[in-house]
Amino acid sequence: MDCRLEVVIVPVSDVERAYAFYAGRLGFTVDSDFHPNEHFRAVQVTPPGSACSIVFGTGLGGGAAPGSLHGCHLVVTDIEKAHAELEAAGIENSGPQHFVDGAQTPGVHPQHEDYGTFVYFSDPDGNSWALQEVRTPKR
């Protein structure tokens, strides 16, 4: 069975602030902003180059607390360029990190090993994300 992950719901406390962060600062494409009444709003945005979007808003259900999404990875082919873009957008982040003997270590993986370097950041609610460098995907 083929399955494609196409949407992840991100719980936020302030839709306008999330919109400014994801669409404005990160440059995600706004696919839809459905706001039929004061009790429901669904904003769908997609990272450039991604087949998977994120949705945030009000009245979406699910009961997840704002800031409770952790560990989603956004894959990039050039971690240093992606890190520079976060910096230019003023987004606080960890800087490049890689693992040495199971411990996070500052810096890019010395051989730029696929799946080997990460940059961590959070949105204004505390939902956490990781950029992960993959130059040659295995799939």
Secondary structure, DSSP 4 states (H G I P E B T S, - for coil): ------EEE---S-HHHHHIIIIIIS--EEEEEEEEETTEEEEEEE-TT-S-EEEEEES--S-PPTT----EEEEES-HHHHHHHHHHTT--B---EEEETTEEEES--TT--TT-EEEEEE-TT--EEEEEE-SS---
